[in-house]
Amino acid sequence: MVRTTETPALFEQTPIRRVWDEKEEKWWFSVVDVVGILAESADARKYWNKLAQRLREEGSEVVTKCHQLKLLAADGKMRLTDVAETQTLFRIIQSIPSPKAEPFKLWLAKVGYERIKETADPQIAVDRARKHWKKMGRSEKWIEMRMRGIELRNKLTDYWNESGVKEGKEYAILTDIIHQEWSELTTKQHKHLKGLQAQNLRDHMDDAELIFTALAELSTNQIAKSDEAKGFDENTMSAHKGGRISGNARKALENQTGKKVVSGENFLPPKKKIKRLT
């Protein structure tokens, strides 16, 4: 079974972690994330544990249909998390009294249908991303830079794949090296600076941060190709070199303007008050 971790989906601006099963063509969603939204609980994990216990006592097979996969946690680490596919989530939703239940069911169905269409026509995913960013208030200039960054990123990961770098942990390590070289922060530290948790860091970068990230990955790709880097170790050296080029450019700009490029600004919506359930 081939699974790929995806950017969290948004339901009413709240991220839900998910994994796409390429073989079976279906989503696996974080149960805790879904329960947290529907129950509006300050401790979604505790709420889910109690609900799971009650379902077992009632003889329900719903909990046994859940699996555990590693998803990105709030602390930036990959941790085992209960996940469920759409049909199982529908049954879990029925056990949670919530006014959001029906809207969430419609959202689940829509998300699943959209991914299947995107598999057949990748341009649909591109158009959806553009519409999402535009709806969130991003400028056309920002969107173009974000899309260009995705293109450069894909070219870099294509090279990594061809040169024997393992997808997953090794990709993440190389990405962090590049990011730290140009920004002097790890991706985790950068997310913390911006007050992000499961959100995609690049979706919350300003124009300058996007440009320097793109320059770092473009430089890394070209250096790796020039050096004919093979495997993780050789690509690590290219990552340091490529990221450093962007880092030097960032420092030069900061010396001229007197302003820091790396920013704590984000595009998060205003925080909503969480209803505590007793």
C-alpha positions in Angstrom: 0.0 0.0 0.0 1.5 3.3 -1.1 0.6 6.3 1.0 1.7 9.9 0.7 1.3 12.6 3.4 -0.4 15.6 2.0 -0.8 19.3 3.0 -3.6 19.4 5.6 -7.1 20.1 4.2 -9.0 23.0 5.6 -12.5 22.8 7.0 -13.7 26.3 8.0 -10.1 27.4 8.1 -9.2 24.6 10.5 -6.5 22.2 9.2 -7.1 18.4 9.1 -4.1 16.2 8.6 -4.5 13.5 5.9 -2.8 10.8 3.9 -3.6 9.7 0.4 -3.6 6.0 -0.4 -2.5 5.8 -4.0 -3.2 2.2 -4.5 -6.8 2.3 -3.2 -7.3 5.9 -4.2 -8.8 7.1 -0.9 -8.0 9.5 1.9 -7.1 8.6 5.5 -7.9 11.5 7.8 -6.6 12.2 11.4 -9.5 11.2 13.7 -8.3 13.5 16.4 -8.4 16.5 14.1 -12.0 15.6 12.9 -13.2 15.0 16.5 -11.7 18.3 17.7 -13.7 20.2 15.1 -17.0 18.5 15.6 -16.8 18.3 19.4 -15.3 21.7 19.8 -13.2 20.2 22.6 -10.1 21.8 24.1 -8.7 18.3 24.4 -9.7 16.4 21.3 -7.4 13.5 22.0 -9.0 12.9 25.4 -12.5 13.3 23.8 -11.6 10.7 21.1 -10.2 8.2 23.7 -13.5 8.4 25.7 -15.6 8.1 22.6 -13.6 5.1 21.3 -14.0 3.4 24.7 -17.7 3.9 24.6 -18.0 2.6 21.1 -16.1 -0.6 22.0 -18.4 -1.1 25.0 -21.4 -0.8 22.7 -19.9 -3.5 20.4 -19.2 -1.1 17.5 -16.5 -2.2 15.0 -15.8 1.4 14.1 -12.6 1.7 16.3 -11.1 -1.5 14.8 -11.4 0.0 11.3 -9.1 2.9 12.4 -5.4 2.6 11.7 -2.3 4.4 13.0 0.0 6.3 10.6 2.7 8.8 11.3 1.6 12.3 10.7 3.2 15.7 11.4 2.4 16.7 15.0 2.3 20.2 16.4 5.9 19.8 17.8 7.2 19.2 14.2 7.8 15.5 14.7 6.2 12.6 12.9 4.0 10.8 15.4 1.6 7.8 15.2 -1.9 9.1 15.0 -5.3 7.3 14.6 -6.6 7.7 11.0 -9.8 6.6 9.3 -11.0 6.5 5.8 -14.2 8.4 4.7 -16.8 5.7 5.4 -15.5 5.0 8.9 -15.4 8.8 9.6 -19.1 9.0 8.7 -19.9 6.4 11.4 -17.7 8.3 13.9 -19.4 11.6 13.1 -22.8 10.0 13.8 -21.6 9.4 17.4 -20.8 13.0 18.0 -23.7 15.5 18.6 -22.6 18.5 16.6 -24.3 21.1 14.4 -21.3 20.8 12.1 -21.9 17.1 11.4 -23.9 17.5 8.1 -21.6 20.2 6.7 -18.6 18.1 7.5 -20.1 15.0 5.7 -20.6 17.1 2.6 -17.0 18.5 2.9 -15.6 14.9 3.2 -17.4 13.8 0.1 -16.3 16.8 -1.8 -12.6 16.4 -0.8 -12.6 12.7 -1.9 -14.2 13.5 -5.2 -11.8 16.3 -6.0 -8.7 14.2 -5.4 -9.9 11.5 -7.7 -10.4 14.1 -10.4 -7.0 15.6 -9.7 -5.3 12.2 -10.2 -6.7 12.1 -13.7 -6.0 15.7 -14.4 -3.2 17.4 -12.3 -4.2 20.9 -13.7 -7.3 20.7 -11.5 -5.2 20.6 -8.4 -3.3 23.7 -9.7 -6.5 25.6 -10.4 -7.9 24.6 -7.0 -4.8 25.9 -5.2 -5.0 29.2 -7.1 -8.7 29.6 -6.1 -7.9 28.7 -2.5 -5.1 31.3 -2.2 -7.1 33.9 -4.0 -10.1 33.3 -1.6 -7.6 33.7 1.3 -6.7 37.2 0.1 -3.3 36.5 -1.6 -2.3 38.8 -4.4 -1.8 37.6 -7.9 1.9 38.4 -7.5 2.1 36.2 -4.4 0.3 33.3 -6.1 2.6 33.4 -9.1 5.7 33.3 -6.8 4.1 30.4 -4.8 3.4 28.4 -8.0 6.9 29.1 -9.3 8.3 27.9 -6.0 6.3 24.6 -6.3 7.7 24.1 -9.8 11.3 24.6 -8.6 10.6 22.3 -5.6 9.3 19.6 -7.9 12.3 19.8 -10.1 14.6 19.4 -7.1 12.7 16.4 -5.7 12.7 14.8 -9.1 16.5 15.0 -9.1 16.7 13.6 -5.6 14.5 10.7 -6.6 16.6 10.0 -9.7 19.9 10.2 -7.7 18.8 7.7 -5.1 17.6 9.9 -2.2 14.9 8.2 -0.2 11.5 10.0 -0.1 10.3 10.8 3.4 13.0 11.3 6.1 15.9 12.0 3.7 13.8 14.5 1.8 12.9 16.2 5.0 16.5 16.3 6.3 17.8 17.9 3.0 14.9 20.4 3.0 15.8 21.4 6.5 19.5 21.8 5.6 18.6 24.1 2.7 16.1 26.1 4.8 18.6 26.6 7.7 21.4 27.6 5.4 19.3 30.4 3.8 17.2 31.5 6.8 19.4 30.6 9.8 16.3 28.8 11.2 15.1 25.2 10.9 11.7 24.8 9.3 10.4 24.0 12.8 11.8 27.2 14.3 10.4 29.2 11.3 7.0 27.7 11.9 7.2 28.5 15.6 8.2 32.1 14.8 5.0 32.4 12.7 2.8 30.7 15.2 2.0 27.8 12.9 1.2 24.2 13.8 0.0 21.8 11.1 -0.2 24.6 8.5 2.1 24.6 5.5 5.0 27.0 6.2 5.3 28.2 2.6 1.6 29.1 2.5 2.4 31.7 5.2 5.6 33.1 3.8 5.7 36.7 2.5 7.1 37.6 -1.0 10.7 37.8 0.1 10.6 34.5 2.0 9.2 32.8 -1.0 11.8 34.2 -3.3 14.7 33.2 -1.1 13.3 29.7 -0.6 13.0 29.3 -4.3 16.5 30.6 -4.9 17.9 28.2 -2.3 16.2 25.2 -4.0 17.0 26.3 -7.5 20.7 26.7 -6.5 20.7 23.3 -4.8 19.3 21.6 -7.9 21.7 23.2 -10.3 24.7 22.5 -8.0 23.6 18.9 -7.5 23.3 18.4 -11.2 26.7 20.1 -11.9 28.4 17.9 -9.2 26.4 14.8 -10.4 25.5 14.2 -6.7 24.4 10.7 -6.0 22.7 9.4 -2.9 21.9 11.2 0.4 25.5 12.1 1.5 26.5 13.8 -1.8 23.1 15.6 -2.0 23.6 16.8 1.5 26.7 18.7 0.4 24.8 20.2 -2.5 22.0 21.3 -0.1 24.5 23.1 2.1 26.0 24.9 -0.9 22.7 25.8 -2.5 21.1 27.1 0.7 24.2 29.1 1.5 24.0 31.0 -1.9 20.5 32.1 -1.0 21.6 32.9 2.6 24.4 35.2 1.4 21.9 37.0 -0.9 19.5 37.4 2.1 22.3 38.9 4.2 23.3 41.3 1.4 19.7 42.5 1.1 19.3 42.9 4.9 22.6 44.9 5.0 21.2 47.3 2.3 17.7 47.7 3.7 18.3 47.3 7.5 15.3 45.0 7.6 15.1 41.3 8.3 13.8 39.0 5.6 12.6 36.2 7.9 9.3 37.3 9.3 6.9 36.2 12.1 4.0 37.4 10.0 1.4 34.9 8.8 -1.9 34.6 7.0 -3.8 32.9 9.8 -7.4 33.9 10.5 -8.3 35.5 13.8 -8.4 32.9 16.6 -11.8 31.5 17.5 -12.7 30.9 21.1 -12.8 27.2 21.9 -15.9 25.8 23.7 -14.9 23.6 26.5 -17.1 20.5 27.0 -17.6 19.0 30.5 
